[in-house]
Every structure is written in structure tokens, then in C-alpha cells.
Amino acid sequence: MSDSAHATDHQHSNPDTDAAAVAARHILGRLYAPIAPELAQVEKLYRAELSSDDPYIANLLEYIEDYSGKKLRPALLLLAGKACGRLTRDHIVLGVVAEMLHTATLVHDDILDDALLRRKRASINALAGNEVSVLLGDHIFSHAFEISLDVSSPVGAREFSRAMAKTCFGEIMQVHNRNHFELNEAKYLKIIEGKTAELYATSAMLGAHYGGADEKTCRAFYDYGMNLGRAFQIMDDLLDLLGEEALVGKTLGSDIEKGKPTLPLIRHLEVAPPAQREAALAAARAGNRTELLRLLHGSESFKYAAAKAALFVQSAKKGLEVLPQCELRELLFDIADFVLSREL
């Protein structure tokens, strides 16, 4: 597997996408500057824990080391901790746990979506098959929970366990509602709160908790992460319809192919005249992305979804006004804004 895996690194590279990736890294470098030493410790420990003595397993784990990309969840955990007090080894360990849990969910997501690309490379299921990928994701989940106990209190293990139960519930409900195009916006939001936003919320809350914050502040960080995750998933849904595969770096159109009712389509079906509503349903059921794009543009459903994501970002920032005005609070505001960019 090794040669074919690494050979795919350059298949989807071009100057435009490379420049965009460099720009995104530059922005995140500024946003993560106050926690750069600690984030480096998280990355070092993450790579050490995501390893094996068996050559085949080690090769698989090495291949997916960069699956999660921007390290946003551990960064939120560290920034919340620093904003509320001081960072300790607990934050480093829990930052690794957050990243490992996210990596495992991505491995399983690609199986559920039959995705062939992840981070501009072949997905692990495309290379090793679904059976190996399921077990690999399970292995990472199990190891993450094992190391979550290596902190000063069991709060981190308990809260991450709760978060992953909610994440799995959200994924189950999404699968259950495939091709259920009568799904309303409230139920859609409930699904994405579980499958995406919960891990953001719990990471931010635990960072604050282990930084010594009181219950009110921990709750504020939980709400911040929840709103951030809601916005992130809505933007991801928009990219699945509007993005270019070479730019986004993963398989697009999977939401349509899998019959997932995402916010732009839900909105269109709520407001479009009967004829356009039926046309959109037919296009969605047939997996006709081109026709669906035309119809959704006509009802301004993409604009609606983007505006909804922007409102969640505003709510995320509003909630952190519990913190005194300081550089870290402003950076957390900037990270919320960055979620609206197409490169995250």
C-alpha cells in the first residue's frame, strides 16, 4: 500500500490550490500563535500515539496522520484553556484525544459516503477497503479513550465519551433520514449538532474546565463550540454542492448521491413554488447535481444557508463576551470568522 498511497500525494496538486492552502496555513499560524508550543506538543504526541509496532498497521496509521488537517479541535481546547487560566499536561493529552476522535470519525465518514478522496489524496477506504477501514477507525477510537484516562480527573474521559455517543446518534439519524426530503430545518440542525458540532463544543468546554474556569464560563465555551460546529457543517454542505473537487480536496456531490437533505435543499423545498419543488426533488433523487444547482440558485437557497452559518458565527462570538476583552478573546472571534472561509 505504501507506494500507491504516497504516489497519490501529488495527483491533485496545482498552483491555485497550493496557494490557497498556503494562505490558509498562514492565517491559522497567526490565530494559533499564542498556543504554538503546546500545539506542537499535541502534534508530537498525536503522531506517537497514532503508531504501531506492526508494519502494516503502522503504514495505515501513518497515511491518515494528516486526515484532519487544521487541528481546529485541539486548538480550541488549548485556546480555551489559556483564555481561562494556564495550560497543563492535561490539555496536551486531551488535545490529542480530540484529534484522534476526529480522525476516527473521518475514517468512518468516508466509508459511509463511499468517498474516494480525503485531503487531495485517496481515502483510506479507497486504498485498503471498507473492512480494514472500519476496524482502523475502531482502533483509533479505543486508543483515544484509553489515553483520555491519563489526566488528573475523569471529567475529560466522561465528557468525550458522552460527546462521541451524541456524534454517533447524529450519524445514525442522518443515515436514517437519507432520501427523507421532508426533513425540516430544526431536525437537520439537531442532526448536525450531534454529528459535527458536539466535538467542537466539548473540546472548547474541556479546555476551559481544565484551565480552572467556573461553570458559567465552561458553558459559554461549550455554546461557542456548538455554534462554531453548526456553522462549519453548513459551510461544508455548501461546499459539497458548490465546491470544486481539486480545490476542496475531497469527493464532492456525496450528499446528493447518498440522499442527504442538507440546508440549501431543505430551504428550497420550503419556499419554492410547487413545480420547482417537484423538479428539485426529481433532481435530488436522480443525483443530478447540475440541475439541482440551477434550481437552488433560483430560490436563493445558497444565500440563505450562508447567512444562517454567519448567524451561528455571530452567536458564537456573542457568547464569549463573558470573557474580559483580551487578545485571546479576539483570536477566538477570528477563528469563528475563519470557519466561514472555504479553505477550512
C-alpha positions in Angstrom: 0.0 0.0 0.0 2.8 2.4 0.8 3.9 3.3 -2.7 0.4 3.8 -4.1 -0.6 5.8 -1.0 2.3 8.2 -1.2 2.1 8.4 -5.0 -1.4 10.0 -4.7 0.0 12.9 -2.7 0.8 14.9 -5.9 -2.1 13.8 -8.2 -4.4 16.7 -7.3 -1.8 19.4 -6.8 -1.9 22.7 -8.8 -0.7 26.2 -8.2 -4.1 27.6 -7.3 -4.9 25.0 -4.7 -1.4 25.1 -3.3 -1.6 28.9 -3.0 -4.9 28.7 -1.2 -3.5 26.1 1.2 -0.5 28.2 2.0 -2.8 31.2 2.6 -4.9 29.2 5.0 -1.9 27.9 6.9 -0.6 31.5 7.2 -3.9 32.7 8.7 -4.0 29.7 11.1 -0.4 30.3 12.0 -1.4 33.8 13.3 -4.5 32.5 15.0 -2.7 29.7 16.8 0.4 31.8 17.7 -0.4 32.0 21.4 -0.6 28.2 21.7 2.1 27.3 19.1 4.4 25.5 21.6 1.6 23.5 23.2 0.0 22.7 19.8 3.4 21.3 18.7 3.4 19.1 21.7 -0.1 17.9 20.8 1.0 17.1 17.3 4.1 15.2 18.5 2.1 13.1 21.0 -0.6 12.6 18.4 1.9 11.1 15.9 3.4 9.0 18.7 0.1 7.6 19.7 -1.1 7.1 16.2 1.6 4.4 15.6 2.0 0.6 15.8 4.8 -2.0 16.1 3.1 -3.9 13.2 4.4 -2.6 9.8 1.0 -2.9 8.1 -0.9 -1.1 10.8 1.9 1.5 11.1 1.6 2.2 7.4 -2.2 2.7 7.6 -1.9 5.0 10.6 0.9 7.0 9.1 -1.2 7.5 6.0 -4.1 9.0 7.9 -2.0 11.2 10.3 -3.0 14.4 8.4 -6.6 13.4 7.7 -7.9 16.1 10.0 -5.9 19.0 8.5 -6.2 22.2 10.5 -6.2 20.7 14.1 -9.1 23.0 15.0 -10.5 21.0 17.8 -7.3 20.7 19.8 -6.6 24.3 19.1 -9.9 25.3 20.5 -9.2 23.2 23.6 -5.8 24.9 24.1 -7.0 28.4 23.4 -10.0 28.0 25.8 -7.6 26.7 28.5 -5.2 29.6 28.0 -8.0 32.1 28.0 -9.3 30.8 31.3 -6.0 30.2 33.1 -2.9 28.2 32.3 -2.2 25.2 30.1 -1.1 21.9 31.7 -0.3 18.4 30.6 -4.0 17.6 30.8 -4.6 20.0 27.9 -2.0 18.3 25.8 -3.3 14.8 26.4 -7.0 15.9 25.8 -5.9 17.8 22.7 -4.6 14.5 21.3 -7.8 12.8 22.3 -9.9 15.4 20.5 -7.8 15.0 17.3 -7.8 11.2 17.4 -11.6 11.1 17.9 -12.0 13.4 14.9 -9.6 11.3 12.8 -11.6 8.2 13.6 -14.9 9.8 12.6 -13.4 10.9 9.3 -12.2 7.3 8.6 -15.8 6.1 9.2 -17.4 9.0 7.3 -15.5 8.2 4.2 -16.9 4.6 4.3 -20.5 5.9 4.9 -20.1 8.3 1.9 -18.2 6.0 -0.4 -15.7 8.8 -0.6 -12.6 8.3 -2.8 -10.7 11.4 -1.8 -9.6 13.0 1.5 -7.2 15.9 1.7 -6.5 15.7 -2.0 -5.3 12.1 -1.7 -7.0 8.7 -2.0 -9.1 8.0 1.1 -8.0 5.1 3.3 -11.1 3.1 2.3 -10.3 3.5 -1.4 -6.8 2.1 -0.7 -7.4 -0.6 2.0 -11.1 -1.4 1.6 -14.1 -0.8 3.9 -13.4 -3.8 6.3 -9.9 -2.6 7.2 -11.1 1.0 7.5 -13.9 0.2 9.9 -11.5 -1.7 12.1 -8.9 1.0 11.9 -11.4 3.7 13.0 -12.5 1.5 15.9 -8.8 1.0 16.8 -8.3 4.8 16.9 -11.5 5.4 19.0 -10.5 2.7 21.5 -7.0 4.1 21.9 -8.2 7.6 22.3 -10.4 6.6 25.2 -7.6 4.7 26.7 -5.3 7.8 26.8 -8.2 10.1 27.9 -7.8 8.5 31.3 -4.2 9.7 31.6 -5.2 13.1 33.1 -5.8 14.5 36.5 -9.5 13.8 36.7 -12.0 11.6 34.8 -14.0 14.6 33.5 -12.3 14.6 30.1 -12.9 10.9 29.5 -16.5 11.2 30.6 -17.3 14.2 28.5 -15.6 12.9 25.4 -17.4 9.6 25.8 -20.7 11.5 26.0 -19.7 13.6 23.0 -19.0 10.6 20.9 -22.2 8.9 21.8 -24.0 12.1 20.6 -21.9 12.1 17.5 -22.8 8.5 16.7 -26.5 9.3 17.3 -26.3 12.2 14.9 -24.7 10.0 12.2 -27.4 7.3 12.8 -30.1 9.9 12.3 -28.5 11.2 9.2 -28.4 7.7 7.7 -32.0 7.0 8.9 -33.1 10.2 7.1 -31.5 9.5 3.7 -33.9 10.4 0.9 -36.3 11.8 3.5 -36.7 15.2 1.8 -39.5 16.3 4.1 -36.9 16.8 6.8 -37.3 20.3 8.3 -34.6 22.7 9.3 -35.0 22.0 13.1 -34.4 18.3 12.6 -31.5 19.0 10.2 -29.9 21.2 12.9 -30.4 18.5 15.5 -28.5 16.0 13.3 -25.5 18.3 12.6 -25.3 19.3 16.3 -24.6 15.7 17.1 -22.5 14.5 14.1 -20.3 17.6 13.8 -20.8 20.3 16.4 -20.6 18.3 19.6 -16.9 17.5 19.4 -16.2 21.2 18.9 -18.3 22.1 21.9 -16.9 19.5 24.2 -13.3 20.3 23.2 -13.8 24.0 23.9 -15.6 23.3 27.2 -12.9 20.9 28.4 -10.2 23.4 27.6 -11.9 25.9 29.9 -12.6 23.4 32.6 -9.0 22.2 32.9 -8.0 25.8 32.8 -9.8 26.4 36.0 -12.9 28.2 34.6 -16.2 28.3 36.6 -19.3 26.5 35.4 -20.8 29.6 33.6 -17.6 30.2 31.6 -17.4 26.4 30.7 -20.9 26.6 29.4 -20.1 29.7 27.4 -17.2 27.8 25.7 -19.5 24.8 25.1 -22.0 27.1 23.4 -19.2 28.8 21.4 -18.0 25.4 20.1 -21.6 24.3 19.3 -22.3 27.4 17.2 -18.9 27.1 15.5 -19.7 23.5 14.6 -23.1 24.3 13.3 -21.6 27.0 11.0 -18.8 24.6 9.9 -21.2 21.9 8.9 -23.5 24.3 6.9 -20.4 25.6 5.1 -19.3 22.0 4.4 -22.8 21.2 3.0 -22.5 24.3 0.7 -19.1 23.2 -0.5 -20.4 19.7 -1.3 -22.7 21.3 -3.8 -20.8 24.4 -4.9 -17.1 23.4 -4.5 -14.6 22.1 -7.0 -13.1 18.8 -6.1 -9.5 19.9 -6.9 -9.9 22.9 -4.6 -11.7 21.3 -1.7 -9.6 18.2 -1.8 -12.3 15.6 -1.1 -15.1 13.8 -3.0 -17.9 16.2 -3.7 -21.6 15.5 -4.5 -21.7 12.7 -2.0 -24.6 14.4 -0.1 -26.8 14.2 -3.3 -25.6 10.7 -4.1 -26.4 9.5 -0.6 -29.8 11.3 -0.4 -28.8 13.6 2.4 -31.2 16.5 2.8 -28.9 19.4 3.6 -29.9 23.0 4.4 -29.9 24.5 0.9 -32.2 21.8 -0.4 -34.4 21.9 2.7 -34.8 25.7 2.3 -35.6 25.4 -1.4 -38.3 22.7 -0.7 -39.8 25.0 1.9 -40.1 28.2 -0.3 -40.1 27.1 -3.9 -43.3 27.0 -6.0 -44.8 23.5 -6.4 -43.3 23.0 -9.9 -39.8 24.0 -8.9 -40.1 22.0 -5.7 -41.0 18.8 -7.6 -38.2 19.5 -10.1 -35.7 19.8 -7.2 -37.0 16.5 -5.7 -36.6 14.8 -9.0 -33.0 16.1 -9.5 -32.1 15.2 -5.9 -33.4 11.6 -6.3 -31.7 11.2 -9.6 -28.4 12.7 -8.2 -28.4 15.4 -10.9 -26.1 18.0 -9.3 -26.1 20.4 -12.2 -29.9 20.7 -12.4 -30.1 20.9 -8.6 -27.6 23.8 -8.5 -29.6 25.7 -11.1 -32.8 25.3 -9.1 -31.3 26.2 -5.7 -29.6 29.3 -7.1 -33.1 30.4 -8.4 -34.6 30.3 -4.9 -31.5 31.9 -3.3 -31.3 28.9 -1.0 -27.5 29.0 -1.0 -27.6 32.6 0.2 -30.0 31.6 2.9 -27.7 28.8 4.1 -24.6 31.0 4.1 -26.5 33.7 6.0 -27.6 31.1 8.6 -23.9 30.0 9.0 -23.0 33.6 9.5 -25.6 34.0 12.2 -24.2 31.0 14.1 -20.8 32.6 13.9 -22.2 35.8 15.4 -23.8 33.8 18.2 -20.5 32.1 18.9 -18.8 35.4 19.3 -21.6 36.9 21.4 -21.4 34.0 23.9 -17.7 34.6 24.6 -18.4 38.1 25.8 -18.4 36.5 29.2 -14.6 36.8 28.9 -12.9 40.1 29.6 -11.7 41.8 26.4 -8.2 40.5 25.6 -6.1 39.2 22.7 -7.2 35.6 23.1 -10.9 36.5 23.0 -10.3 38.4 19.8 -8.4 35.4 18.3 -11.4 33.2 19.2 -13.6 35.7 17.4 -11.3 35.5 14.4 -11.4 31.7 14.4 -15.2 31.8 14.3 -15.0 34.1 11.3 -12.5 31.8 9.6 -15.0 29.0 9.7 -16.9 30.9 7.0 -13.9 30.7 4.6 -13.9 28.0 2.0 -10.4 26.8 2.9 -11.1 25.5 6.4 
